[in-house]
């Protein structure tokens, strides 16, 4: 994905090409409440970066920052398995219609939701590297 942005330290307008698979993984692991285009979200992240150290290409700094964000999100999910379970269930609520009768009362719907949330889940999958995660 080609991203045009302004560097934070120098104010220089520049372009960078980040591998699509890295962008897709980063976008999937950095939820956004705002309705923004994907390139806008990545652009905002790149604009937060400082200038790289002497001899380090900015491309490497940018990719390292995105990978660090992905790993931080993964660590957060692994640390809060119960919260992740609840978020997944909440995301699946549109399919709740199949779990309760269309004429069910509000109380029955809430009971069905609580039954879903009470299912014990475990996160067993972890990745040694981003390459394994892909």
Residue frames relative to the residue before (quaternion, step in Angstrom):
aa qw qx qy qz dx dy dz
X 1.0000 0.0000 0.0000 0.0000 0.00 0.00 0.00
X 0.2799 -0.7472 0.5804 0.1627 3.56 -0.86 0.94
X 0.0575 -0.8014 0.5951 -0.0160 3.55 -0.82 1.06
X 0.1871 -0.7508 0.6256 0.0993 3.56 -0.92 0.98
X 0.1428 0.7937 -0.5748 0.1387 3.58 -0.80 0.96
X 0.4393 -0.6538 0.5454 0.2865 3.55 -1.39 0.08
X 0.4120 -0.7146 0.5088 0.2463 3.59 -0.77 1.02
X 0.5611 -0.6569 0.4105 0.2918 3.51 -0.95 1.01
X 0.7453 0.4506 -0.2391 0.4293 3.57 0.69 -1.09
X 0.8054 0.3087 -0.1357 0.4874 3.57 0.83 -0.99
X 0.3804 -0.7250 0.4875 0.3033 3.58 1.16 -0.47
X 0.4266 0.7147 -0.4451 0.3304 3.56 1.30 0.28
X 0.3490 -0.7003 0.5807 0.2249 3.55 -0.96 0.91
X 0.0978 0.8039 -0.5762 0.1107 3.56 -0.84 0.97
X 0.3138 -0.7142 0.5908 0.2059 3.54 -1.34 0.18
X 0.0448 -0.7722 0.6333 0.0249 3.53 -1.18 0.59
X 0.2368 -0.7400 0.6102 0.1548 3.57 -1.12 0.67
X 0.0832 -0.7864 0.6121 -0.0011 3.54 -0.65 1.19
X 0.5636 -0.6205 0.4123 0.3568 3.62 -0.89 0.87
X 0.5664 -0.6379 0.4109 0.3217 3.57 -0.93 0.94
X 0.6565 0.5173 -0.3383 0.4323 3.61 0.88 -0.85
X 0.6419 0.5069 -0.3286 0.4723 3.60 1.03 -0.68
X 0.6424 0.5187 -0.3173 0.4664 3.59 0.99 -0.81
X 0.6685 0.5038 -0.3043 0.4546 3.58 0.88 -0.92
X 0.6603 0.4914 -0.3072 0.4776 3.57 0.95 -0.84
X 0.6478 0.5122 -0.3219 0.4629 3.60 0.94 -0.84
X 0.6669 0.5002 -0.3071 0.4590 3.59 0.89 -0.90
X 0.6629 0.5066 -0.3033 0.4604 3.58 1.03 -0.77
X 0.7598 0.3825 -0.2037 0.4846 3.59 1.05 -0.67
X 0.6884 0.3819 -0.2955 0.5412 3.58 1.22 0.19
X 0.1738 -0.8219 0.5341 0.0949 3.56 0.26 1.25
X 0.1300 -0.7832 0.6056 0.0544 3.53 -1.07 0.76
X 0.3733 -0.7197 0.5406 0.2245 3.54 -0.92 0.93
X 0.6445 0.5242 -0.3152 0.4588 3.55 1.15 -0.60
X 0.3929 -0.6774 0.5635 0.2630 3.52 -1.18 0.58
X 0.2026 0.7706 -0.5677 0.2070 3.54 -0.17 1.33
X 0.5480 -0.5736 0.4798 0.3749 3.51 -1.22 0.44
X 0.6296 -0.5664 0.3826 0.3694 3.54 -1.14 0.66
X 0.6649 0.5002 -0.3197 0.4533 3.58 0.89 -0.86
X 0.6110 0.5491 -0.3492 0.4508 3.59 1.09 -0.65
X 0.6537 0.5091 -0.3167 0.4617 3.60 0.93 -0.82
X 0.6691 0.4757 -0.3032 0.4839 3.59 0.92 -0.86
X 0.6174 0.5504 -0.3383 0.4488 3.58 1.00 -0.82
X 0.6627 0.5037 -0.3070 0.4614 3.59 0.90 -0.89
X 0.6442 0.5103 -0.3267 0.4667 3.59 1.03 -0.73
X 0.6648 0.5029 -0.3058 0.4600 3.60 0.92 -0.85
X 0.6410 0.5372 -0.3283 0.4390 3.58 1.03 -0.73
X 0.6175 0.5541 -0.3433 0.4402 3.60 1.20 -0.39
X 0.5906 0.6133 -0.3621 0.3793 3.58 1.18 -0.47
X 0.4222 -0.6681 0.5530 0.2637 3.53 -1.19 0.67
X 0.6569 -0.4693 0.3880 0.4446 3.54 -1.29 0.08
X 0.5113 -0.6524 0.4553 0.3249 3.61 -0.99 0.73
X 0.6123 -0.5283 0.4319 0.3994 3.53 -1.30 0.35
X 0.6860 -0.4753 0.3605 0.4166 3.52 -1.27 0.39
X 0.8293 0.2106 -0.1784 0.4860 3.57 -0.84 1.01
X 0.6285 0.5061 -0.3470 0.4780 3.61 1.24 -0.13
X 0.3868 -0.7250 0.5105 0.2533 3.61 -0.72 0.97
X 0.5635 -0.6150 0.4344 0.3399 3.56 -1.07 0.76
X 0.5553 0.6090 -0.3834 0.4169 3.59 1.12 -0.65
X 0.6805 0.4872 -0.2833 0.4683 3.57 0.89 -0.95
X 0.6340 0.5263 -0.3236 0.4651 3.57 1.00 -0.82
X 0.6681 0.5064 -0.2969 0.4571 3.59 0.91 -0.94
X 0.6793 0.4757 -0.2949 0.4747 3.59 0.86 -0.93
X 0.6351 0.5265 -0.3302 0.4587 3.60 1.00 -0.77
X 0.6415 0.5205 -0.3227 0.4619 3.59 1.01 -0.79
X 0.6602 0.4957 -0.3112 0.4707 3.60 0.95 -0.84
X 0.6450 0.5068 -0.3188 0.4749 3.59 0.98 -0.83
X 0.6380 0.5229 -0.3285 0.4601 3.61 0.98 -0.80
X 0.6314 0.5216 -0.3283 0.4706 3.60 1.03 -0.76
X 0.6468 0.5175 -0.3111 0.4659 3.57 0.97 -0.88
X 0.6811 0.4852 -0.2882 0.4664 3.58 0.87 -0.94
X 0.6289 0.5266 -0.3346 0.4639 3.60 1.04 -0.72
X 0.6486 0.5077 -0.3151 0.4715 3.57 0.99 -0.82
X 0.6386 0.5210 -0.3200 0.4673 3.57 0.99 -0.85
X 0.6556 0.5065 -0.3114 0.4655 3.60 0.92 -0.87
X 0.6317 0.5310 -0.3223 0.4638 3.56 1.04 -0.79
X 0.6676 0.4930 -0.3031 0.4685 3.58 0.93 -0.86
X 0.6657 0.4979 -0.3079 0.4629 3.56 0.93 -0.84
X 0.6682 0.5022 -0.2971 0.4615 3.59 1.07 -0.72
X 0.7888 0.2396 -0.1252 0.5520 3.59 1.10 -0.57
X 0.0515 -0.8531 0.5192 -0.0049 3.55 0.66 1.13
X 0.6472 0.5242 -0.3271 0.4464 3.58 0.98 -0.81
X 0.6553 0.4964 -0.3137 0.4752 3.58 0.95 -0.82
X 0.6305 0.5234 -0.3397 0.4616 3.56 1.01 -0.76
X 0.6246 0.5394 -0.3386 0.4519 3.58 0.97 -0.83
X 0.6701 0.4931 -0.2997 0.4669 3.58 0.88 -0.92
X 0.6441 0.5138 -0.3271 0.4629 3.62 0.98 -0.78
X 0.6407 0.5121 -0.3268 0.4695 3.57 0.99 -0.79
X 0.6508 0.5072 -0.3155 0.4688 3.57 0.91 -0.91
X 0.6548 0.5096 -0.3180 0.4587 3.59 0.91 -0.87
X 0.6473 0.5067 -0.3196 0.4713 3.58 1.05 -0.70
X 0.6935 0.4743 -0.2679 0.4716 3.57 1.16 -0.58
X 0.3776 0.7702 -0.4588 0.2318 3.59 1.23 -0.06
X 0.5898 0.5610 -0.4067 0.4148 3.64 0.95 -0.54
X 0.6835 0.4619 -0.2853 0.4880 3.58 1.14 -0.55
X 0.4147 0.7203 -0.4606 0.3116 3.57 1.28 0.02
X 0.5184 0.6631 -0.4065 0.3555 3.55 1.18 -0.51
X 0.6667 0.4995 -0.3037 0.4624 3.58 1.09 -0.62
X 0.6575 0.5287 -0.3053 0.4415 3.57 1.22 -0.40
X 0.7754 0.2157 -0.1351 0.5779 3.58 1.17 -0.44
X 0.5982 -0.5640 0.4397 0.3615 3.51 -1.24 0.49
X 0.5706 -0.6188 0.4062 0.3557 3.63 -0.96 0.73
X 0.7168 0.4113 -0.2561 0.5015 3.60 1.14 -0.51
X 0.3529 0.7605 -0.4824 0.2537 3.61 1.25 0.23
X 0.5108 -0.6344 0.4863 0.3163 3.52 -1.19 0.59
X 0.6746 -0.4741 0.3708 0.4274 3.54 -1.29 0.26
X 0.6256 0.5500 -0.3319 0.4428 3.57 1.01 -0.77
X 0.6509 0.5095 -0.3130 0.4678 3.58 0.99 -0.82
X 0.6324 0.5238 -0.3292 0.4661 3.58 1.03 -0.78
X 0.6678 0.4895 -0.3061 0.4698 3.59 0.91 -0.87
X 0.6246 0.5241 -0.3424 0.4669 3.59 1.04 -0.67
X 0.6419 0.5144 -0.3231 0.4679 3.59 0.99 -0.81
X 0.6346 0.5151 -0.3279 0.4737 3.59 1.00 -0.80
X 0.6691 0.4939 -0.3074 0.4624 3.59 0.88 -0.87
X 0.6102 0.5325 -0.3564 0.4659 3.61 1.06 -0.66
X 0.6321 0.5198 -0.3305 0.4701 3.59 0.98 -0.82
X 0.7126 0.4725 -0.2632 0.4468 3.57 0.83 -1.01
X 0.6697 0.5101 -0.3133 0.4395 3.60 1.11 -0.49
X 0.4576 0.6666 -0.4631 0.3630 3.60 1.24 -0.03
X 0.3732 -0.7341 0.5087 0.2512 3.62 -0.68 0.99
X 0.0767 -0.7849 0.6148 0.0025 3.54 -0.86 1.03
X 0.0956 -0.7633 0.6343 0.0770 3.49 -1.25 0.50
X 0.2804 -0.7157 0.6094 0.1946 3.52 -1.07 0.73
X 0.0674 -0.8333 0.5486 -0.0066 3.53 -0.49 1.19
X 0.6591 0.5282 -0.3138 0.4338 3.56 1.13 -0.48
X 0.0850 0.7600 -0.6417 0.0576 3.54 -0.93 0.93
X 0.3045 -0.7678 0.5457 0.1413 3.50 -1.17 0.56
X 0.4226 -0.7026 0.5181 0.2436 3.53 -0.96 0.90
X 0.8110 0.0208 0.0210 0.5844 3.56 1.09 -0.63
X 0.6513 -0.5037 0.3947 0.4078 3.53 -1.29 0.28
X 0.5976 0.5723 -0.3551 0.4351 3.58 1.08 -0.69
X 0.6619 0.4868 -0.3030 0.4827 3.60 0.97 -0.85
X 0.6381 0.5397 -0.3310 0.4382 3.57 1.02 -0.77
X 0.6119 0.5422 -0.3542 0.4539 3.59 1.03 -0.70
